[in-house]
Amino acid sequence: MSTNKSRSSARERRHIRVRKHLAGTPERPRLNVFRSVAEIYAQVIDDEAGHTLVSASSIDHELRAKAAGLKKTEQARLVGKALAERAKAQGIQKVVFDRGGYRYIGRVKALADAAREGGLEF
């Protein structure tokens, strides 16, 4: 039996472990982050209804033009600010942060800091 595990499967196990204790409600939805090699995606989710309330990503048409030529952490900051603006427009002030099993450094931290600067509380 092989004991070698891939990074992605380890991340998925961490995410499942954290999600046992973390859920979004209508009053305080969950801000979920997904990070691929090239892009970053974030969405605010009401887990009780099973709906995405707000989303932003580095592949959005309006952010794509602004993000051209920027480093990935700077793109993550743009995504965080855009997400915060869209959430505030929907009347969402407080969220629960779900880092998706990723370490809280680099792009994930940049997105979270920008969302906080944009007015989201978590």
SEFI-814305 format. One record per residue: residue in three letters; z negated, y, x of N, C-alpha, C in turn. Coordinates in steps of 0.1 Angstrom, whole numbers. Layout:
BEGIN
ATOM   kenu     nup   nnorth   neast    caup   canorth   caeast     cup   cnorth   ceast
ATOM    Ala       Z        Y       X       Z         Y        X       Z        Y       X
...
This chain:
BEGIN
ATOM   kenu     nup   nnorth   neast    caup   canorth   caeast     cup   cnorth   ceast
ATOM    Met       0      -12       8       0         0        0       0       12       9
ATOM    Ser       9       21       6      10        33       14       0       44      10
ATOM    Thr      -6       50      20     -16        61       17      -9       74      19
ATOM    Asn       3       75      22      10        88       24      13       94      10
ATOM    Lys       9      106       8      11       113       -5      19      125      -2
ATOM    Ser      28      129     -11      36       141       -8      27      153     -12
ATOM    Arg      32      164      -7      25       177       -9      25      180     -24
ATOM    Ser      37      178     -30      38       181      -44      30      172     -53
ATOM    Ser      28      160     -50      20       151      -58       5      155     -56
ATOM    Ala       1      159     -44     -13       164      -42     -15      177     -50
ATOM    Arg      -5      186     -50      -7       198      -58      -8      195     -73
ATOM    Glu       0      186     -78      -1       182      -92     -15      176     -95
ATOM    Arg     -20      168     -86     -34       162      -89     -44      173     -89
ATOM    Arg     -43      183     -80     -53       194      -80     -51      202     -93
ATOM    His     -39      204     -97     -37       212     -109     -43      205    -121
ATOM    Ile     -41      192    -122     -46       185     -133     -62      185    -133
ATOM    Arg     -67      184    -121     -82       185     -120     -88      198    -124
ATOM    Val     -81      209    -121     -85       222     -125     -83      225    -139
ATOM    Arg     -72      220    -145     -69       222     -159     -78      215    -168
ATOM    Lys     -86      205    -164     -96       199     -172    -107      209    -177
ATOM    His    -109      219    -168    -120       229     -171    -114      243    -175
ATOM    Leu    -101      244    -176     -95       258     -177     -85      257    -189
ATOM    Ala     -87      266    -199     -78       267     -210     -77      281    -215
ATOM    Gly     -65      284    -220     -63       298     -225     -65      298    -240
ATOM    Thr     -71      309    -245     -74       311     -259     -66      323    -264
ATOM    Pro     -65      325    -277     -59       337     -281     -65      350    -276
ATOM    Glu     -79      350    -274     -86       362     -269     -84      363    -254
ATOM    Arg     -83      352    -247     -82       352     -233     -72      342    -228
ATOM    Pro     -59      345    -229     -49       335     -225     -49      332    -210
ATOM    Arg     -42      321    -207     -41       316     -193     -29      322    -186
ATOM    Leu     -31      328    -174     -20       332     -166     -17      321    -156
ATOM    Asn      -6      315    -158      -2       303     -150       9      308    -139
ATOM    Val       8      302    -127      17       306     -116      24      293    -112
ATOM    Phe      37      294    -110      44       283     -104      52      289     -93
ATOM    Arg      51      282     -81      58       287      -69      67      277     -64
ATOM    Ser      80      280     -63      90       271      -57      92      276     -43
ATOM    Val     101      270     -36     104       274      -22     110      288     -22
ATOM    Ala     119      291     -31     125       304      -30     120      314     -41
ATOM    Glu     115      309     -52     112       318      -63      97      317     -67
ATOM    Ile      93      326     -76      79       325      -81      80      329     -96
ATOM    Tyr      72      322    -104      73       323     -119      58      325    -123
ATOM    Ala      56      333    -133      43       335     -139      44      336    -154
ATOM    Gln      35      331    -162      35       332     -176      21      332    -181
ATOM    Val      19      339    -193       7       340     -200       8      331    -212
ATOM    Ile      -1      322    -213       0       311     -222     -13      310    -231
ATOM    Asp     -10      309    -245     -21       306     -254     -21      291    -256
ATOM    Asp     -30      284    -250     -30       269     -250     -34      263    -264
ATOM    Glu     -41      271    -272     -45       266     -285     -32      265    -294
ATOM    Ala     -24      275    -293     -11       275     -301       0      268    -294
ATOM    Gly      -1      267    -281       9       261     -273      21      270    -271
ATOM    His      19      283    -270      30       292     -269      29      301    -256
ATOM    Thr      40      304    -251      40       314     -240      41      328    -246
ATOM    Leu      32      336    -243      31       350     -248      40      359    -240
ATOM    Val      39      359    -227      46       368     -218      50      360    -206
ATOM    Ser      61      363    -200      65       357     -188      73      367    -179
ATOM    Ala      72      364    -166      80       372     -156      83      362    -144
ATOM    Ser      94      365    -138      97       356     -126     106      364    -117
ATOM    Ser     108      359    -105     117       366      -95     131      364     -99
ATOM    Ile     135      356    -109     149       354     -113     152      362    -126
ATOM    Asp     142      370    -131     145       379     -142     156      389    -138
ATOM    His     165      392    -148     176       401     -145     171      415    -141
ATOM    Glu     161      420    -147     157       433     -144     149      434    -130
ATOM    Leu     142      423    -127     135       422     -114     144      418    -103
ATOM    Arg     155      411    -106     164       406      -95     170      417     -87
ATOM    Ala     174      428     -94     180       439      -86     169      446     -77
ATOM    Lys     157      447     -83     146       454      -75     142      445     -63
ATOM    Ala     143      432     -65     138       423      -54     148      419     -44
ATOM    Ala     160      424     -45     170       421      -35     166      427     -22
ATOM    Gly     166      418     -12     163       422        2     148      423       5
ATOM    Leu     139      420      -4     125       420       -2     120      407       3
ATOM    Lys     109      407      10     103       394       14      97      387       1
ATOM    Lys      93      375       3      89       367       -9      75      372     -14
ATOM    Thr      66      377      -5      53       382      -10      55      395     -17
ATOM    Glu      65      403     -13      68       416      -20      74      413     -34
ATOM    Gln      83      402     -34      88       398      -47      77      394     -57
ATOM    Ala      67      387     -51      56       382      -59      48      394     -65
ATOM    Arg      47      404     -57      40       417      -62      48      423     -73
ATOM    Leu      61      423     -72      69       429      -83      67      420     -96
ATOM    Val      67      407     -94      65       398     -106      51      401    -112
ATOM    Gly      41      402    -104      27       405     -109      26      418    -117
ATOM    Lys      33      428    -111      32       441     -118      40      440    -132
ATOM    Ala      52      434    -131      60       433     -143      52      425    -154
ATOM    Leu      46      414    -150      38       406     -159      27      414    -166
ATOM    Ala      20      422    -157       9       430     -163      14      440    -173
ATOM    Glu      25      446    -170      31       456     -179      34      450    -192
ATOM    Arg      41      438    -191      45       431     -204      33      426    -212
ATOM    Ala      23      422    -205      11       417     -212       4      429    -218
ATOM    Lys       3      440    -212      -4       452     -218       4      456    -230
ATOM    Ala      17      455    -230      25       459     -241      23      450    -253
ATOM    Gln      19      437    -250      16       428     -261       1      429    -265
ATOM    Gly      -7      438    -258     -21       439     -262     -30      430    -255
ATOM    Ile     -25      424    -244     -34       414     -237     -40      421    -225
ATOM    Gln     -54      421    -225     -61       428     -214     -68      418    -204
ATOM    Lys     -73      407    -210     -81       398     -202     -73      384    -202
ATOM    Val     -73      378    -190     -67       365     -189     -75      356    -180
ATOM    Val     -72      343    -180     -78       333     -171     -68      330    -161
ATOM    Phe     -71      330    -148     -61       328     -138     -60      313    -135
ATOM    Asp     -48      308    -135     -45       294     -132     -36      294    -120
ATOM    Arg     -40      291    -108     -32       292      -97     -23      280     -95
ATOM    Gly     -24      270    -104     -15       259     -104     -16      249     -93
ATOM    Gly     -28      248     -87     -30       239      -76     -26      244     -63
ATOM    Tyr     -21      256     -62     -17       262      -49     -29      269     -43
ATOM    Arg     -29      271     -30     -40       278      -23     -39      293     -27
ATOM    Tyr     -50      300     -27     -50       314      -31     -48      322     -19
ATOM    Ile     -35      321     -14     -31       329       -2     -17      333      -4
ATOM    Gly     -11      342       3       3       345        3       8      350     -10
ATOM    Arg      18      344     -15      25       348      -27      16      348     -39
ATOM    Val       8      337     -40      -1       336      -52     -11      347     -52
ATOM    Lys     -16      350     -41     -26       361      -40     -20      375     -42
ATOM    Ala      -7      377     -37       0       389      -39       3      391     -54
ATOM    Leu       7      381     -61       9       382      -75      -3      385     -83
ATOM    Ala     -14      378     -80     -27       381      -87     -32      395     -84
ATOM    Asp     -31      400     -72     -36       413      -69     -27      424     -76
ATOM    Ala     -14      421     -77      -6       431      -84      -8      431     -99
ATOM    Ala     -11      419    -104     -15       418     -119     -28      426    -122
ATOM    Arg     -37      424    -112     -50       432     -114     -47      447    -113
ATOM    Glu     -39      451    -103     -36       465     -102     -29      470    -115
ATOM    Gly     -21      462    -121     -14       465     -133     -23      466    -145
ATOM    Gly     -35      462    -144     -44       464     -155     -50      451    -162
ATOM    Leu     -46      439    -157     -51       427     -162     -65      424    -156
ATOM    Glu     -74      419    -164     -87       415     -159     -88      400    -158
ATOM    Phe     -92      395    -146     -96       381     -144    -103      380    -132
